[in-house]
């Protein structure tokens, strides 16, 4: 059963999940998010997909933009976003473990 917050994340799927996971290690601007997702998670995400996910996460209150003197605007995960991604990972971990066991 999905919580009220999780329904939004599930609806937006993988890109939003990847962005939230990347922001768990600290604030990042768009290009740094793409690099983090590719290097740490082995997913290549294009700018259109990335900024679409960012826009949705901003609207849902799961991330926020930070003030910066730099051209690239950094984003950080909010407490709500942290709660949602923690619950999402907790919920999916047993399913992933079962899949890995059955594939072994």
Helices and strands as residue ranges (DSSP letters): H 4-12, H 14-23, E 28-29, H 30-41, H 47-60, E 63-65, E 74-77, H 79-103
